[in-house]
Amino acid sequence: MISVNYFLIWIGILSLLAVIFTVSDKVKAKKGAWRIPEATLITVSLLGGSVMMYCTMRFIRHKTRHAKFMVGIPVIIVLQIAAVAAAMYYGYLVL
């Protein structure tokens, strides 16, 4: 069993990383500098930063033409919601 408190801390940390990585990649793209690999961005999304990454990408208009992100991240969000619901239903995530 995992407490919701630990889960929320995890999501908070990954969400902060998602925002930092996304904004950093946008700044580096404008400067023509070395970029954060797309695999890293997707991994951070998969680990729990998907909602904030998607919101940040939409807000700063970064990678909005890439289907991998504009379709893939919402799919990840739906799967994560289903996983959390299942974990709560089966008692793996408790209040």
PDB file as gemmi writes it, atoms N, CA and C in Angstrom:
CRYST1    1.000    1.000    1.000  90.00  90.00  90.00 P 1                      
ATOM      1  N   MET A   1       0.816  -1.191   0.000  1.00  0.00           N  
ATOM      2  CA  MET A   1       0.000   0.000   0.000  1.00  0.00           C  
ATOM      3  C   MET A   1       0.862   1.259   0.000  1.00  0.00           C  
ATOM      4  N   ILE A   2       0.444   2.216  -0.756  1.00  0.00           N  
ATOM      5  CA  ILE A   2       1.131   3.502  -0.830  1.00  0.00           C  
ATOM      6  C   ILE A   2       0.155   4.576  -0.364  1.00  0.00           C  
ATOM      7  N   SER A   3       0.625   5.440   0.492  1.00  0.00           N  
ATOM      8  CA  SER A   3      -0.201   6.536   0.968  1.00  0.00           C  
ATOM      9  C   SER A   3      -0.368   7.584  -0.134  1.00  0.00           C  
ATOM     10  N   VAL A   4      -1.532   8.184  -0.181  1.00  0.00           N  
ATOM     11  CA  VAL A   4      -1.795   9.242  -1.157  1.00  0.00           C  
ATOM     12  C   VAL A   4      -0.803  10.389  -0.983  1.00  0.00           C  
ATOM     13  N   ASN A   5      -0.364  10.636   0.246  1.00  0.00           N  
ATOM     14  CA  ASN A   5       0.586  11.726   0.494  1.00  0.00           C  
ATOM     15  C   ASN A   5       1.880  11.510  -0.286  1.00  0.00           C  
ATOM     16  N   TYR A   6       2.425  10.301  -0.240  1.00  0.00           N  
ATOM     17  CA  TYR A   6       3.647   9.998  -0.986  1.00  0.00           C  
ATOM     18  C   TYR A   6       3.407  10.109  -2.495  1.00  0.00           C  
ATOM     19  N   PHE A   7       2.256   9.646  -2.908  1.00  0.00           N  
ATOM     20  CA  PHE A   7       1.891   9.716  -4.324  1.00  0.00           C  
ATOM     21  C   PHE A   7       1.840  11.172  -4.784  1.00  0.00           C  
ATOM     22  N   LEU A   8       1.218  12.044  -3.998  1.00  0.00           N  
ATOM     23  CA  LEU A   8       1.110  13.454  -4.364  1.00  0.00           C  
ATOM     24  C   LEU A   8       2.474  14.138  -4.373  1.00  0.00           C  
ATOM     25  N   ILE A   9       3.346  13.759  -3.451  1.00  0.00           N  
ATOM     26  CA  ILE A   9       4.711  14.298  -3.456  1.00  0.00           C  
ATOM     27  C   ILE A   9       5.415  13.891  -4.746  1.00  0.00           C  
ATOM     28  N   TRP A  10       5.286  12.622  -5.124  1.00  0.00           N  
ATOM     29  CA  TRP A  10       5.888  12.112  -6.366  1.00  0.00           C  
ATOM     30  C   TRP A  10       5.376  12.887  -7.577  1.00  0.00           C  
ATOM     31  N   ILE A  11       4.060  13.056  -7.655  1.00  0.00           N  
ATOM     32  CA  ILE A  11       3.462  13.775  -8.781  1.00  0.00           C  
ATOM     33  C   ILE A  11       3.925  15.227  -8.790  1.00  0.00           C  
ATOM     34  N   GLY A  12       4.018  15.837  -7.621  1.00  0.00           N  
ATOM     35  CA  GLY A  12       4.479  17.220  -7.523  1.00  0.00           C  
ATOM     36  C   GLY A  12       5.902  17.391  -8.031  1.00  0.00           C  
ATOM     37  N   ILE A  13       6.787  16.481  -7.638  1.00  0.00           N  
ATOM     38  CA  ILE A  13       8.185  16.542  -8.077  1.00  0.00           C  
ATOM     39  C   ILE A  13       8.275  16.346  -9.589  1.00  0.00           C  
ATOM     40  N   LEU A  14       7.575  15.346 -10.107  1.00  0.00           N  
ATOM     41  CA  LEU A  14       7.617  15.087 -11.549  1.00  0.00           C  
ATOM     42  C   LEU A  14       6.970  16.216 -12.343  1.00  0.00           C  
ATOM     43  N   SER A  15       5.946  16.829 -11.790  1.00  0.00           N  
ATOM     44  CA  SER A  15       5.307  17.959 -12.466  1.00  0.00           C  
ATOM     45  C   SER A  15       6.254  19.150 -12.541  1.00  0.00           C  
ATOM     46  N   LEU A  16       6.974  19.392 -11.456  1.00  0.00           N  
ATOM     47  CA  LEU A  16       7.959  20.478 -11.451  1.00  0.00           C  
ATOM     48  C   LEU A  16       9.059  20.204 -12.471  1.00  0.00           C  
ATOM     49  N   LEU A  17       9.549  18.974 -12.510  1.00  0.00           N  
ATOM     50  CA  LEU A  17      10.565  18.599 -13.510  1.00  0.00           C  
ATOM     51  C   LEU A  17      10.021  18.768 -14.927  1.00  0.00           C  
ATOM     52  N   ALA A  18       8.773  18.394 -15.136  1.00  0.00           N  
ATOM     53  CA  ALA A  18       8.167  18.516 -16.463  1.00  0.00           C  
ATOM     54  C   ALA A  18       8.154  19.969 -16.923  1.00  0.00           C  
ATOM     55  N   VAL A  19       7.785  20.874 -16.037  1.00  0.00           N  
ATOM     56  CA  VAL A  19       7.756  22.293 -16.389  1.00  0.00           C  
ATOM     57  C   VAL A  19       9.167  22.789 -16.672  1.00  0.00           C  
ATOM     58  N   ILE A  20      10.110  22.442 -15.801  1.00  0.00           N  
ATOM     59  CA  ILE A  20      11.499  22.887 -15.977  1.00  0.00           C  
ATOM     60  C   ILE A  20      12.068  22.378 -17.295  1.00  0.00           C  
ATOM     61  N   PHE A  21      11.885  21.088 -17.580  1.00  0.00           N  
ATOM     62  CA  PHE A  21      12.426  20.503 -18.808  1.00  0.00           C  
ATOM     63  C   PHE A  21      11.781  21.116 -20.050  1.00  0.00           C  
ATOM     64  N   THR A  22      10.466  21.316 -20.014  1.00  0.00           N  
ATOM     65  CA  THR A  22       9.760  21.845 -21.176  1.00  0.00           C  
ATOM     66  C   THR A  22      10.172  23.287 -21.472  1.00  0.00           C  
ATOM     67  N   VAL A  23      10.201  24.108 -20.437  1.00  0.00           N  
ATOM     68  CA  VAL A  23      10.609  25.510 -20.627  1.00  0.00           C  
ATOM     69  C   VAL A  23      12.072  25.575 -21.055  1.00  0.00           C  
ATOM     70  N   SER A  24      12.906  24.759 -20.437  1.00  0.00           N  
ATOM     71  CA  SER A  24      14.326  24.732 -20.797  1.00  0.00           C  
ATOM     72  C   SER A  24      14.515  24.333 -22.255  1.00  0.00           C  
ATOM     73  N   ASP A  25      13.771  23.325 -22.713  1.00  0.00           N  
ATOM     74  CA  ASP A  25      13.874  22.896 -24.104  1.00  0.00           C  
ATOM     75  C   ASP A  25      13.424  23.996 -25.050  1.00  0.00           C  
ATOM     76  N   LYS A  26      12.389  24.733 -24.690  1.00  0.00           N  
ATOM     77  CA  LYS A  26      11.907  25.841 -25.523  1.00  0.00           C  
ATOM     78  C   LYS A  26      12.971  26.934 -25.626  1.00  0.00           C  
ATOM     79  N   VAL A  27      13.584  27.285 -24.492  1.00  0.00           N  
ATOM     80  CA  VAL A  27      14.629  28.319 -24.487  1.00  0.00           C  
ATOM     81  C   VAL A  27      15.816  27.870 -25.327  1.00  0.00           C  
ATOM     82  N   LYS A  28      16.218  26.612 -25.161  1.00  0.00           N  
ATOM     83  CA  LYS A  28      17.349  26.087 -25.932  1.00  0.00           C  
ATOM     84  C   LYS A  28      17.031  26.035 -27.422  1.00  0.00           C  
ATOM     85  N   ALA A  29      15.784  25.743 -27.760  1.00  0.00           N  
ATOM     86  CA  ALA A  29      15.387  25.701 -29.173  1.00  0.00           C  
ATOM     87  C   ALA A  29      15.513  27.086 -29.800  1.00  0.00           C  
ATOM     88  N   LYS A  30      15.121  28.102 -29.070  1.00  0.00           N  
ATOM     89  CA  LYS A  30      15.227  29.476 -29.593  1.00  0.00           C  
ATOM     90  C   LYS A  30      16.674  29.905 -29.781  1.00  0.00           C  
ATOM     91  N   LYS A  31      17.559  29.409 -28.898  1.00  0.00           N  
ATOM     92  CA  LYS A  31      18.975  29.778 -28.966  1.00  0.00           C  
ATOM     93  C   LYS A  31      19.768  28.881 -29.913  1.00  0.00           C  
ATOM     94  N   GLY A  32      19.151  27.821 -30.385  1.00  0.00           N  
ATOM     95  CA  GLY A  32      19.863  26.884 -31.246  1.00  0.00           C  
ATOM     96  C   GLY A  32      20.853  26.030 -30.473  1.00  0.00           C  
ATOM     97  N   ALA A  33      20.648  25.900 -29.188  1.00  0.00           N  
ATOM     98  CA  ALA A  33      21.568  25.153 -28.322  1.00  0.00           C  
ATOM     99  C   ALA A  33      21.178  23.675 -28.266  1.00  0.00           C  
ATOM    100  N   TRP A  34      21.980  22.908 -27.539  1.00  0.00           N  
ATOM    101  CA  TRP A  34      21.699  21.492 -27.328  1.00  0.00           C  
ATOM    102  C   TRP A  34      20.357  21.355 -26.634  1.00  0.00           C  
ATOM    103  N   ARG A  35      19.522  20.437 -27.115  1.00  0.00           N  
ATOM    104  CA  ARG A  35      18.151  20.291 -26.628  1.00  0.00           C  
ATOM    105  C   ARG A  35      18.001  19.104 -25.707  1.00  0.00           C  
ATOM    106  N   ILE A  36      16.930  19.117 -24.957  1.00  0.00           N  
ATOM    107  CA  ILE A  36      16.574  17.970 -24.121  1.00  0.00           C  
ATOM    108  C   ILE A  36      15.975  16.916 -25.046  1.00  0.00           C  
ATOM    109  N   PRO A  37      16.468  15.679 -24.977  1.00  0.00           N  
ATOM    110  CA  PRO A  37      15.956  14.639 -25.884  1.00  0.00           C  
ATOM    111  C   PRO A  37      14.448  14.399 -25.695  1.00  0.00           C  
ATOM    112  N   GLU A  38      13.767  14.140 -26.795  1.00  0.00           N  
ATOM    113  CA  GLU A  38      12.329  13.870 -26.726  1.00  0.00           C  
ATOM    114  C   GLU A  38      12.042  12.670 -25.836  1.00  0.00           C  
ATOM    115  N   ALA A  39      12.928  11.690 -25.844  1.00  0.00           N  
ATOM    116  CA  ALA A  39      12.740  10.516 -24.989  1.00  0.00           C  
ATOM    117  C   ALA A  39      12.707  10.900 -23.509  1.00  0.00           C  
ATOM    118  N   THR A  40      13.494  11.891 -23.130  1.00  0.00           N  
ATOM    119  CA  THR A  40      13.499  12.358 -21.741  1.00  0.00           C  
ATOM    120  C   THR A  40      12.164  13.006 -21.408  1.00  0.00           C  
ATOM    121  N   LEU A  41      11.647  13.818 -22.319  1.00  0.00           N  
ATOM    122  CA  LEU A  41      10.359  14.460 -22.081  1.00  0.00           C  
ATOM    123  C   LEU A  41       9.237  13.427 -21.951  1.00  0.00           C  
ATOM    124  N   ILE A  42       9.250  12.438 -22.817  1.00  0.00           N  
ATOM    125  CA  ILE A  42       8.230  11.382 -22.759  1.00  0.00           C  
ATOM    126  C   ILE A  42       8.373  10.580 -21.463  1.00  0.00           C  
ATOM    127  N   THR A  43       9.598  10.295 -21.051  1.00  0.00           N  
ATOM    128  CA  THR A  43       9.826   9.539 -19.816  1.00  0.00           C  
ATOM    129  C   THR A  43       9.291  10.281 -18.599  1.00  0.00           C  
ATOM    130  N   VAL A  44       9.556  11.581 -18.541  1.00  0.00           N  
ATOM    131  CA  VAL A  44       9.032  12.381 -17.425  1.00  0.00           C  
ATOM    132  C   VAL A  44       7.500  12.350 -17.434  1.00  0.00           C  
ATOM    133  N   SER A  45       6.910  12.374 -18.609  1.00  0.00           N  
ATOM    134  CA  SER A  45       5.446  12.272 -18.712  1.00  0.00           C  
ATOM    135  C   SER A  45       4.954  10.925 -18.200  1.00  0.00           C  
ATOM    136  N   LEU A  46       5.610   9.871 -18.642  1.00  0.00           N  
ATOM    137  CA  LEU A  46       5.213   8.526 -18.220  1.00  0.00           C  
ATOM    138  C   LEU A  46       5.333   8.325 -16.716  1.00  0.00           C  
ATOM    139  N   LEU A  47       6.325   8.947 -16.116  1.00  0.00           N  
ATOM    140  CA  LEU A  47       6.557   8.771 -14.683  1.00  0.00           C  
ATOM    141  C   LEU A  47       5.609   9.594 -13.816  1.00  0.00           C  
ATOM    142  N   GLY A  48       4.843  10.506 -14.421  1.00  0.00           N  
ATOM    143  CA  GLY A  48       3.858  11.237 -13.630  1.00  0.00           C  
ATOM    144  C   GLY A  48       3.750  12.720 -13.909  1.00  0.00           C  
ATOM    145  N   GLY A  49       4.576  13.254 -14.796  1.00  0.00           N  
ATOM    146  CA  GLY A  49       4.525  14.685 -15.069  1.00  0.00           C  
ATOM    147  C   GLY A  49       3.719  15.045 -16.297  1.00  0.00           C  
ATOM    148  N   SER A  50       2.863  14.149 -16.739  1.00  0.00           N  
ATOM    149  CA  SER A  50       2.172  14.338 -18.017  1.00  0.00           C  
ATOM    150  C   SER A  50       1.218  15.532 -18.036  1.00  0.00           C  
ATOM    151  N   VAL A  51       0.456  15.732 -16.985  1.00  0.00           N  
ATOM    152  CA  VAL A  51      -0.526  16.817 -16.987  1.00  0.00           C  
ATOM    153  C   VAL A  51       0.172  18.167 -17.079  1.00  0.00           C  
ATOM    154  N   MET A  52       1.180  18.375 -16.239  1.00  0.00           N  
ATOM    155  CA  MET A  52       1.882  19.658 -16.263  1.00  0.00           C  
ATOM    156  C   MET A  52       2.696  19.837 -17.542  1.00  0.00           C  
ATOM    157  N   MET A  53       3.245  18.744 -18.066  1.00  0.00           N  
ATOM    158  CA  MET A  53       3.998  18.869 -19.311  1.00  0.00           C  
ATOM    159  C   MET A  53       3.065  19.289 -20.442  1.00  0.00           C  
ATOM    160  N   TYR A  54       1.919  18.671 -20.525  1.00  0.00           N  
ATOM    161  CA  TYR A  54       0.960  19.017 -21.577  1.00  0.00           C  
ATOM    162  C   TYR A  54       0.497  20.468 -21.430  1.00  0.00           C  
ATOM    163  N   CYS A  55       0.151  20.856 -20.216  1.00  0.00           N  
ATOM    164  CA  CYS A  55      -0.299  22.240 -19.982  1.00  0.00           C  
ATOM    165  C   CYS A  55       0.802  23.241 -20.320  1.00  0.00           C  
ATOM    166  N   THR A  56       2.031  22.940 -19.926  1.00  0.00           N  
ATOM    167  CA  THR A  56       3.150  23.831 -20.206  1.00  0.00           C  
ATOM    168  C   THR A  56       3.395  23.935 -21.705  1.00  0.00           C  
ATOM    169  N   MET A  57       3.374  22.796 -22.395  1.00  0.00           N  
ATOM    170  CA  MET A  57       3.590  22.815 -23.845  1.00  0.00           C  
ATOM    171  C   MET A  57       2.527  23.645 -24.547  1.00  0.00           C  
ATOM    172  N   ARG A  58       1.289  23.535 -24.110  1.00  0.00           N  
ATOM    173  CA  ARG A  58       0.226  24.332 -24.718  1.00  0.00           C  
ATOM    174  C   ARG A  58       0.403  25.813 -24.386  1.00  0.00           C  
ATOM    175  N   PHE A  59       0.763  26.107 -23.138  1.00  0.00           N  
ATOM    176  CA  PHE A  59       0.884  27.491 -22.690  1.00  0.00           C  
ATOM    177  C   PHE A  59       2.021  28.230 -23.390  1.00  0.00           C  
ATOM    178  N   ILE A  60       3.186  27.560 -23.535  1.00  0.00           N  
ATOM    179  CA  ILE A  60       4.335  28.230 -24.168  1.00  0.00           C  
ATOM    180  C   ILE A  60       4.445  27.894 -25.650  1.00  0.00           C  
ATOM    181  N   ARG A  61       3.481  27.172 -26.172  1.00  0.00           N  
ATOM    182  CA  ARG A  61       3.441  26.769 -27.584  1.00  0.00           C  
ATOM    183  C   ARG A  61       4.728  26.060 -28.010  1.00  0.00           C  
ATOM    184  N   HIS A  62       5.027  25.003 -27.278  1.00  0.00           N  
ATOM    185  CA  HIS A  62       6.236  24.233 -27.569  1.00  0.00           C  
ATOM    186  C   HIS A  62       5.851  22.807 -27.939  1.00  0.00           C  
ATOM    187  N   LYS A  63       6.328  22.345 -29.069  1.00  0.00           N  
ATOM    188  CA  LYS A  63       6.079  21.005 -29.607  1.00  0.00           C  
ATOM    189  C   LYS A  63       4.602  20.765 -29.904  1.00  0.00           C  
ATOM    190  N   THR A  64       3.864  21.816 -30.167  1.00  0.00           N  
ATOM    191  CA  THR A  64       2.438  21.666 -30.430  1.00  0.00           C  
ATOM    192  C   THR A  64       2.137  21.113 -31.824  1.00  0.00           C  
ATOM    193  N   ARG A  65       3.140  21.036 -32.678  1.00  0.00           N  
ATOM    194  CA  ARG A  65       2.950  20.441 -34.011  1.00  0.00           C  
ATOM    195  C   ARG A  65       3.356  18.972 -34.056  1.00  0.00           C  
ATOM    196  N   HIS A  66       3.846  18.453 -32.959  1.00  0.00           N  
ATOM    197  CA  HIS A  66       4.302  17.066 -32.902  1.00  0.00           C  
ATOM    198  C   HIS A  66       3.189  16.178 -32.340  1.00  0.00           C  
ATOM    199  N   ALA A  67       2.670  15.284 -33.174  1.00  0.00           N  
ATOM    200  CA  ALA A  67       1.605  14.379 -32.733  1.00  0.00           C  
ATOM    201  C   ALA A  67       2.057  13.511 -31.565  1.00  0.00           C  
ATOM    202  N   LYS A  68       3.345  13.191 -31.543  1.00  0.00           N  
ATOM    203  CA  LYS A  68       3.889  12.379 -30.455  1.00  0.00           C  
ATOM    204  C   LYS A  68       3.564  13.008 -29.098  1.00  0.00           C  
ATOM    205  N   PHE A  69       3.536  14.331 -29.054  1.00  0.00           N  
ATOM    206  CA  PHE A  69       3.276  15.026 -27.804  1.00  0.00           C  
ATOM    207  C   PHE A  69       1.813  15.445 -27.664  1.00  0.00           C  
ATOM    208  N   MET A  70       1.221  15.975 -28.705  1.00  0.00           N  
ATOM    209  CA  MET A  70      -0.140  16.496 -28.606  1.00  0.00           C  
ATOM    210  C   MET A  70      -1.199  15.395 -28.584  1.00  0.00           C  
ATOM    211  N   VAL A  71      -0.865  14.211 -29.045  1.00  0.00           N  
ATOM    212  CA  VAL A  71      -1.768  13.061 -28.955  1.00  0.00           C  
ATOM    213  C   VAL A  71      -1.243  12.092 -27.902  1.00  0.00           C  
ATOM    214  N   GLY A  72       0.068  11.871 -27.916  1.00  0.00           N  
ATOM    215  CA  GLY A  72       0.671  10.889 -27.013  1.00  0.00           C  
ATOM    216  C   GLY A  72       0.522  11.223 -25.549  1.00  0.00           C  
ATOM    217  N   ILE A  73       0.751  12.475 -25.178  1.00  0.00           N  
ATOM    218  CA  ILE A  73       0.667  12.838 -23.761  1.00  0.00           C  
ATOM    219  C   ILE A  73      -0.782  12.748 -23.244  1.00  0.00           C  
ATOM    220  N   PRO A  74      -1.792  13.208 -23.986  1.00  0.00           N  
ATOM    221  CA  PRO A  74      -3.162  12.977 -23.497  1.00  0.00           C  
ATOM    222  C   PRO A  74      -3.507  11.488 -23.339  1.00  0.00           C  
ATOM    223  N   VAL A  75      -2.981  10.655 -24.223  1.00  0.00           N  
ATOM    224  CA  VAL A  75      -3.188   9.209 -24.074  1.00  0.00           C  
ATOM    225  C   VAL A  75      -2.534   8.727 -22.775  1.00  0.00           C  
ATOM    226  N   ILE A  76      -1.320   9.214 -22.502  1.00  0.00           N  
ATOM    227  CA  ILE A  76      -0.640   8.862 -21.256  1.00  0.00           C  
ATOM    228  C   ILE A  76      -1.472   9.318 -20.056  1.00  0.00           C  
ATOM    229  N   ILE A  77      -2.045  10.507 -20.121  1.00  0.00           N  
ATOM    230  CA  ILE A  77      -2.864  11.029 -19.016  1.00  0.00           C  
ATOM    231  C   ILE A  77      -4.056  10.108 -18.757  1.00  0.00           C  
ATOM    232  N   VAL A  78      -4.739   9.710 -19.811  1.00  0.00           N  
ATOM    233  CA  VAL A  78      -5.898   8.821 -19.655  1.00  0.00           C  
ATOM    234  C   VAL A  78      -5.468   7.494 -19.036  1.00  0.00           C  
ATOM    235  N   LEU A  79      -4.362   6.937 -19.503  1.00  0.00           N  
ATOM    236  CA  LEU A  79      -3.866   5.671 -18.941  1.00  0.00           C  
ATOM    237  C   LEU A  79      -3.459   5.830 -17.480  1.00  0.00           C  
ATOM    238  N   GLN A  80      -2.872   6.969 -17.133  1.00  0.00           N  
ATOM    239  CA  GLN A  80      -2.483   7.211 -15.750  1.00  0.00           C  
ATOM    240  C   GLN A  80      -3.708   7.352 -14.851  1.00  0.00           C  
ATOM    241  N   ILE A  81      -4.736   8.021 -15.332  1.00  0.00           N  
ATOM    242  CA  ILE A  81      -5.968   8.137 -14.548  1.00  0.00           C  
ATOM    243  C   ILE A  81      -6.569   6.751 -14.312  1.00  0.00           C  
ATOM    244  N   ALA A  82      -6.575   5.922 -15.347  1.00  0.00           N  
ATOM    245  CA  ALA A  82      -7.091   4.557 -15.204  1.00  0.00           C  
ATOM    246  C   ALA A  82      -6.249   3.751 -14.223  1.00  0.00           C  
ATOM    247  N   ALA A  83      -4.929   3.918 -14.287  1.00  0.00           N  
ATOM    248  CA  ALA A  83      -4.038   3.187 -13.371  1.00  0.00           C  
ATOM    249  C   ALA A  83      -4.249   3.625 -11.924  1.00  0.00           C  
ATOM    250  N   VAL A  84      -4.405   4.917 -11.700  1.00  0.00           N  
ATOM    251  CA  VAL A  84      -4.640   5.419 -10.340  1.00  0.00           C  
ATOM    252  C   VAL A  84      -5.995   4.925  -9.830  1.00  0.00           C  
ATOM    253  N   ALA A  85      -7.008   4.971 -10.675  1.00  0.00           N  
ATOM    254  CA  ALA A  85      -8.330   4.482 -10.274  1.00  0.00           C  
ATOM    255  C   ALA A  85      -8.273   3.005  -9.912  1.00  0.00           C  
ATOM    256  N   ALA A  86      -7.568   2.223 -10.713  1.00  0.00           N  
ATOM    257  CA  ALA A  86      -7.431   0.789 -10.427  1.00  0.00           C  
ATOM    258  C   ALA A  86      -6.651   0.566  -9.136  1.00  0.00           C  
ATOM    259  N   ALA A  87      -5.587   1.337  -8.933  1.00  0.00           N  
ATOM    260  CA  ALA A  87      -4.791   1.198  -7.706  1.00  0.00           C  
ATOM    261  C   ALA A  87      -5.626   1.533  -6.477  1.00  0.00           C  
ATOM    262  N   MET A  88      -6.464   2.543  -6.585  1.00  0.00           N  
ATOM    263  CA  MET A  88      -7.333   2.900  -5.450  1.00  0.00           C  
ATOM    264  C   MET A  88      -8.406   1.837  -5.241  1.00  0.00           C  
ATOM    265  N   TYR A  89      -8.973   1.347  -6.325  1.00  0.00           N  
ATOM    266  CA  TYR A  89     -10.025   0.327  -6.231  1.00  0.00           C  
ATOM    267  C   TYR A  89      -9.510  -0.953  -5.576  1.00  0.00           C  
ATOM    268  N   TYR A  90      -8.305  -1.368  -5.969  1.00  0.00           N  
ATOM    269  CA  TYR A  90      -7.750  -2.605  -5.430  1.00  0.00           C  
ATOM    270  C   TYR A  90      -6.950  -2.424  -4.145  1.00  0.00           C  
ATOM    271  N   GLY A  91      -6.907  -1.201  -3.642  1.00  0.00           N  
ATOM    272  CA  GLY A  91      -6.307  -0.957  -2.343  1.00  0.00           C  
ATOM    273  C   GLY A  91      -4.799  -0.740  -2.337  1.00  0.00           C  
ATOM    274  N   TYR A  92      -4.191  -0.549  -3.498  1.00  0.00           N  
ATOM    275  CA  TYR A  92      -2.753  -0.299  -3.547  1.00  0.00           C  
ATOM    276  C   TYR A  92      -2.409   1.160  -3.248  1.00  0.00           C  
ATOM    277  N   LEU A  93      -3.393   2.040  -3.410  1.00  0.00           N  
ATOM    278  CA  LEU A  93      -3.231   3.458  -3.120  1.00  0.00           C  
ATOM    279  C   LEU A  93      -4.348   3.841  -2.168  1.00  0.00           C  
ATOM    280  N   VAL A  94      -3.980   4.217  -0.954  1.00  0.00           N  
ATOM    281  CA  VAL A  94      -4.981   4.479   0.071  1.00  0.00           C  
ATOM    282  C   VAL A  94      -4.918   5.919   0.551  1.00  0.00           C  
ATOM    283  N   LEU A  95      -6.057   6.404   0.994  1.00  0.00           N  
ATOM    284  CA  LEU A  95      -6.131   7.772   1.523  1.00  0.00           C  
ATOM    285  C   LEU A  95      -5.521   7.856   2.907  1.00  0.00           C  
TER     286      LEU A  95                                                      
END                                                                             
